[in-house]
Amino acid sequence: MQIRPLTEAEMTSASQLVRQVLGEHVEATYPEEAKSAFYAFIEPENLNRMRAENEAILIGCGDEMGLHACGLIRSGGHIGFLAVEPGFQRRGWKHCCMHSVRHVLNSIP
């Protein structure tokens, strides 16, 4: 399992993972306007723009099979999202990502 900053090439995978988790767990309870705003926020182009302009740090946890968890930390230390692929939940992936998020947050002045 690797914890690392995500690259431009991984923005689509991160966006798809967050959409999958949202769809399985909370989408039905969100108003349409909130879903639309969040989906726009997690579009690969927007994620990459935030990463490129240092507005956010995107981290991921994965293995040889791909990306299984990801998180976004906005400048100022706000957590934008943390998502773990359903098949990998309850296996320590969230803990792994949160450890990395804490490390990043502690390094922000």
Summary of the structure (lengths in Angstrom):
residues: 109
radius of gyration: 13.3
end to end distance: 28.3
largest distance: 37.9
contacts: 310
relative contact order: 0.19
helix: 53%
strand: 25%
